[in-house]
């Protein structure tokens, strides 16, 4: 009874906050890590972490399961342009399970490890977003950095890492640093690819750029100015030439077009001319003020 009252109170608070996106709330839950909200708006169902979150974590179409409602989903899939089909994939952050579900369809033979700190998010992904881990998929409920440290000690390696880790406000501080990305670099196979989801408007833009470059060297910077999305694509050992990326995009055009990913939309976003001010501080475990610096200008 108390649990139900708490849930109803949370829903009332969220709806009473005046947020324009709150249409029909269908589920609320207070986990050990966050307030979880699921709502529907027209043809979409969305997952959001609390009333103060700036954006929804996941949105899916209620009529077309293959429709990717966020541009950054398609931008993350640009990682597949950087090499052959990955056999071992690490997905950091589950959300509603959209990216894992897409990868299971695109790469049915690949082994996929997904790390999500919050067991409540895993439950909600299954109950409200039709997420079902395939036979080659394992979901680990633990802190992502702890998982990566263990994988590094065990010598596990991945051909592809999709990094999409957010709490209600931004990427957790311990998962934006040079030390952390060095650990991720260590679990990448030779010529393994990492795709990191972040924001183009963050005050950490320059420091995030400098930090990635300090670990991976040159990277492709994908920015969608209409949506403020930013995805950083890097490859262990250096980026492939653009001609190779374009050839791979043509090879994948058929499978990816099913999900709305087309070379004519995605390739123009690939940019290697990212600049940041000289002297920009690299984020480290001792200097990682993510929660202080990411305010929108």
C-alpha positions, 0 to 999 in steps of 0.5 A: 500500500505504501509503495503504491502511494509513493508511486502515485505521489511521484507521478503527481509531482512529475505531472505537476512540475509543468513539464511540457512532455508529460502526457500520459504517465504509465509507470513510475518507480523510485529505484536506489539510483533515480526516479524512473518515469515512463510516459506516452505521447502520441505514437511514442513511449519514453523513459525518463530519469526524474522530472529534472532530467533535460531529455528522455533517455529512450523513446520508441515508436508504438507502431514501428519497432524498427523506427529509431526516434532519436538521431543519436541512435543512428549516429552511434550506428555510424561506428559500424562504418569504421570496420568489419562486423564486430564479433564482441560488443560492449554496450555501456548503459541500457536505457530502454534497450533500444541499441542492444535490440538493434544490434541483436538484429544487425549482428545475430552472431555477435556476443553482446555484453551490456552493463547497466547499474540500475536493476530497475532500469533493466526491469522497466526495459523488459516490461515497457520497452519489449527488451528481451536479451538474445541468446548471445546477450548478457546484461550485467547490473553493476557500475560500468567502470567496475565492469571495465576494470574487471574485464581489463584484468581478465583480458577480455576484448571487444571489437565495438564499444557503445558508450551511452551512460547518463544519469538524470543530468549528465555522464557520471563524473568517473566515466568521463576521465582519461583514466577511464577511457584508458581502461576502455582502450585496454579492452578494445581489440586491435582496431576496435571501435568506440562510440561515445554519446554526449552533447554538443552544447555541454560546457565540457565540449572542449575538455571531452574532446581533449580527453578523447584525443589524449587516449585515442588520437584523432576521432570523427566528431558527429554533431547534429546541430538541429538536435544538439546531439554529439557522438565521438567515434574513435578506433584503436590504432587510428581512424581508417581513411574516409574512402574506406568509411564510405565503402563500408557505408555502401556495404551496410546500406541495406541492413541499416536502412531498415532503421533509418540509417542512410549514408546520405544522412550520416556520412556528412556528419563525419568530421575530423576538424574538431578544434579546442582551445590550446591549454584545455584541461584533460578530464582526469580522476582528480579533475572531473567536474562534470556536474559543475561544467555541463550547464547549458550556456 
